[in-house]
Amino acid sequence: MILRIILKNFLSFDNEVQFDMFPNMKRTFLSSHISMAAGKLPILKMAAIYGSNGAGKSNIVKALEFIRAFALDKDFIKNIELQKFFYLLKKDAMRDPIYLAIEFENQNKFYFYEIEISQKAIEKEGLYETFPLDGKIECIFERKKLNVEFADGVEVEEAIADATKRLLAKNPMSSLLSLNGEFPIITDSRCKFAAKWFKAQLEIIGVHSFLPTLIELLRDNKLMMAFARKLIYGLEVGINDMNLMESDFDQWAKNHIEIASSIPGDIDKVKSMSLNANNMPVLAINMEDGVRKVYQLMFDNIGKQGYVGHLDTSSQSDGTLRALTLLPALYYATVQSKTVVVDEINCCLSPTMVKGIVEFFSKTEDTKGQLIFTTHEEQLLDERDILRSDEIWFVDKKEGASIMYSHNDFKEHHTISPMRGYKEGRYGAIRYVNLLQKNG
């Protein structure tokens, strides 16, 4: 569960900004949207981030992707063009390091992870256990370039300290957290629990994300499949149900020559693969007990006079497939208590479908997960039974740099329409386009 995120000198964000999930406890409406993290700290379970095109709201999602990849993948910095992630619209760009930090809860403990990255070095990386209600923080490890300090009162053997320094010298642009995952030098179990949160509890879906293993995911997780089947009818896209169809590969290939011919590589050497076309999950191929099988999602589409036809993913709309991609994420957030972050949740979806998806999460009171999303869907702003004021955030540009603030910062009477106020520019974070205006 995310508590807060801090960004500085990252992409469109120059000065430090903080996005957080702390509720305004004076607001009693939709109290079910407040979870008690670790049984004691009030945290919101949802947030919607608004902003015009180019304001920088997607960069919040990219910051999360960056810090997660850095924490888990020791080769992450090596494989990217790091200079593109600095704020570049100023003199002496890249003089100051990128700063990213995140505070989160996992297994009833709170952690704060921060990184400072310059062009040539990891200036700082720190993992701390925090005690928000007491205003205290305890170091687990703090690294400055190649030097590491461990938790107060923990005596580290000279051999371990030396091995840590040599490991960092060999991998100077890698995170100690990722290196510790491969070479467990730090014995403090809190390192493992923090890394596990990044790997298992944080799900991020970008604008162009699709699940290449969606079919395998639904096949392996019967509860998720049941969850998706239950909700897909309610999406009102003309689908009554969906199922997985299993076929013998050789027989299937005879009936689908075009698709079969597009399968890359030597199929005889493939034990398992997912085939996609135009960002759509088409099928999964698996070798089981010496027999090659094909699995496809088949949809019961409703036709004339109640006729039900069975169509595959290639016959479904982009919006249907985008929604299908979001259903596992919704399952993670509502059933498995994960934090799910979706960039442009309205992409390819109608306003009513966006409302339906967000409303489902909003009104599922027993969930302990989180749903954080960016959107242009203004209608949600006036859905008082779906969104709290402190769950609405805005991203705007000021002198070429992104700024971020909450709707809760505006002192307004509860009868005032947030959607109307947003359209009128009362909160900023909106642009008025006039292509007919004459130049000069």
C-alpha positions, -999 to 999 in steps of 0.1 A, spaced: 0 0 0 14 34 -11 16 62 15 34 88 -6 57 94 -36 82 122 -39 98 134 -72 124 160 -80 144 167 -112 126 138 -129 112 142 -165 88 172 -164 91 177 -126 118 202 -116 111 212 -80 101 186 -54 65 175 -54 47 150 -32 17 129 -40 2 111 -10 -27 89 0 -33 105 34 -70 113 39 -85 145 53 -101 130 84 -125 159 87 -143 145 57 -166 118 69 -183 110 36 -172 77 19 -154 66 51 -152 31 36 -125 45 13 -101 48 43 -81 17 52 -61 13 83 -26 4 72 -10 -20 96 -42 -16 116 -33 20 127 -26 45 99 -55 59 79 -48 56 41 -70 62 11 -77 33 -11 -81 53 -44 -68 83 -62 -76 99 -96 -50 122 -112 -62 148 -137 -43 171 -160 -42 183 -196 -21 166 -223 16 173 -216 10 184 -180 30 155 -167 5 132 -150 19 101 -168 53 110 -154 40 101 -119 34 66 -133 68 66 -150 84 75 -117 69 45 -101 81 23 -130 116 38 -127 120 33 -89 105 -3 -91 128 -13 -120 158 3 -102 150 -16 -70 146 -50 -87 169 -50 -118 206 -45 -113 211 -38 -150 182 -12 -152 204 19 -154 228 2 -178 200 -5 -203 184 29 -204 193 64 -217 195 79 -182 199 115 -195 164 115 -208 150 111 -173 164 144 -160 144 176 -161 160 192 -191 142 226 -196 167 247 -176 203 258 -178 228 234 -163 204 205 -168 216 173 -152 238 192 -128 216 180 -99 207 144 -94 173 128 -100 155 122 -67 128 97 -62 113 83 -30 84 62 -20 69 53 14 48 21 15 34 -5 38 41 -42 36 32 -69 61 23 -44 88 56 -24 86 62 9 69 92 15 46 107 45 30 130 40 -1 149 68 -17 174 72 -45 195 100 -59 210 94 -93 235 116 -111 248 110 -146 278 90 -133 269 77 -99 243 65 -75 247 94 -51 224 80 -25 202 50 -19 185 44 14 160 20 29 144 29 62 116 16 84 93 44 93 69 49 122 45 76 108 23 79 139 54 85 161 73 107 135 103 83 137 125 67 111 151 39 115 178 32 90 180 -3 75 208 7 51 220 40 36 244 40 8 264 70 -6 281 59 -38 301 29 -26 299 35 11 272 18 31 259 23 66 237 -3 82 210 -1 109 219 15 141 231 -9 167 238 -36 141 273 -48 140 284 -59 105 313 -82 102 343 -68 84 341 -95 57 304 -86 49 312 -49 48 341 -56 25 321 -79 3 293 -52 0 318 -26 -11 334 -49 -37 299 -58 -50 291 -21 -54 324 -13 -70 317 -40 -96 281 -27 -101 283 10 -93 251 19 -111 230 -9 -96 208 -6 -66 220 -24 -34 184 -37 -31 186 -55 -64 222 -68 -58 211 -81 -24 184 -101 -42 210 -119 -62 238 -120 -36 221 -119 -1 247 -100 19 224 -79 41 209 -103 67 182 -78 78 149 -95 67 133 -61 61 153 -58 29 136 -89 16 102 -77 26 107 -43 9 119 -59 -23 90 -83 -22 65 -54 -21 80 -39 -54 79 -73 -70 46 -88 -58 24 -60 -45 28 -32 -70 11 -35 -104 15 -8 -131 -4 -6 -163 7 19 -189 -13 34 -218 -1 8 -242 2 -21 -217 -14 -54 -225 -9 -87 -208 11 -109 -231 4 -138 -208 -32 -129 -201 -45 -163 -213 -20 -182 -192 -28 -159 -162 -65 -167 -165 -58 -204 -171 -36 -208 -140 -57 -187 -117 -92 -201 -115 -104 -175 -90 -93 -147 -113 -110 -163 -143 -142 -166 -123 -139 -129 -112 -134 -118 -149 -163 -139 -161 -186 -124 -135 -177 -88 -144 -174 -90 -182 -212 -92 -187 -216 -60 -167 -193 -41 -191 -223 -39 -215 -202 -46 -246 -225 -74 -259 -206 -102 -242 -226 -127 -221 -196 -148 -210 -161 -159 -218 -142 -191 -216 -109 -207 -225 -110 -231 -254 -85 -259 -256 -74 -274 -290 -49 -298 -303 -22 -277 -320 -19 -297 -352 -56 -296 -358 -58 -260 -349 -30 -251 -373 -48 -267 -402 -78 -244 -396 -58 -213 -389 -30 -214 -415 -24 -176 -415 -19 -173 -377 0 -205 -375 24 -194 -402 31 -162 -382 44 -180 -351 80 -170 -347 109 -195 -344 109 -233 -344 76 -244 -328 91 -278 -321 115 -262 -296 89 -242 -278 74 -255 -246 53 -225 -238 45 -192 -255 19 -165 -259 11 -151 -294 -1 -115 -298 -12 -95 -328 -18 -57 -328 -14 -56 -290 -41 -83 -286 -37 -116 -268 -45 -141 -295 -36 -175 -280 -13 -194 -258 7 -226 -268 18 -251 -243 35 -285 -244 17 -308 -219 25 -345 -214 41 -346 -248 11 -330 -265 11 -295 -279 -21 -276 -269 -35 -242 -280 -56 -221 -256 -78 -192 -269 -102 -169 -251 -136 -173 -266 -165 -148 -260 -202 -155 -260 -213 -125 -281 -251 -118 -281 -267 -114 -316 -302 -111 -330 -331 -125 -311 -308 -136 -283 -286 -157 -306 -252 -163 -289 -221 -166 -312 -186 -177 -301 -160 -152 -312 -123 -149 -304 -102 -118 -294 -97 -108 -330 -134 -101 -333 -135 -78 -302 -131 -41 -300 -101 -23 -287 -122 -10 -258 -133 -45 -249 -97 -58 -249 -85 -28 -229 -112 -35 -203 -102 -72 -203 -66 -61 -195 -79 -41 -166 -100 -69 -151 -70 -88 -137 -57 -55 -122 -91 -50 -106 -89 -85 -92 -54 -77 -77 -67 -45 -61 -100 -58 -47 -92 -94 -39 -54 -97 -34 -49 -63 -17 -23 -51 -42 -16 -15 -52 -26 -11 -89 -16 20 -109 -32 26 -143 -21 53 -167 -50 68 -187 -77 45 -174 -100 60 -200 -79 49 -229 -102 32 -255 -130 31 -229 -164 50 -229 -172 73 -200 -198 48 -187 -173 19 -188 -147 40 -169 -173 49 -143 -184 13 -140 -149 1 -134 -140 28 -109 -174 25 -92 -169 -13 -87 -136 -7 -69 -150 23 -50 -180 4 -36 -163 -29 -29 -160 -21 8 -140 -51 20 -110 -45 -3 -77 -35 13 -59 -28 -19 -54 5 -38 -64 18 -72 -45 49 -85 -51 61 -120 -46 91 -143 -75 101 -165 -93 128 -186 -127 115 -176 -143 147 -162 -176 131 -154 -161 112 -125 -154 145 -107 -191 149 -100 -197 113 -88 -198 121 -51 -206 85 -42 -175 73 -60 -147 98 -54 -138 118 -22 -124 153 -26 -90 142 -11 -88 114 -37 -87 139 -66 -53 153 -77 -43 177 -104 -11 181 -124 -4 214 -141 26 231 -158 42 263 -145 70 278 -165 76 245 -182 77 224 -150 50 201 -136 34 209 -103 9 187 -84 -17 194 -58 -49 180 -44 -85 191 -48 -87 190 -10 -65 221 -10 -95 241 -23 -119 252 3 -153 248 -14 -188 240 -2 -198 204 -8 -227 215 -32 -202 231 -57 -197 209 -88 -160 199 -91 -165 190 -128 -179 225 -135 -151 241 -115 -125 220 -134 -139 230 -168 -140 266 -158 -103 265 -149 -109 270 -112 -83 244 -103 -59 248 -132 -46 216 -148 -66 223 -180 -59 238 -214 -83 256 -237 -75 247 -273 -84 272 -301 -69 262 -334 -90 289 -351 -72 318 -334 -52 339 -358 -15 343 -352 -1 378 -348 
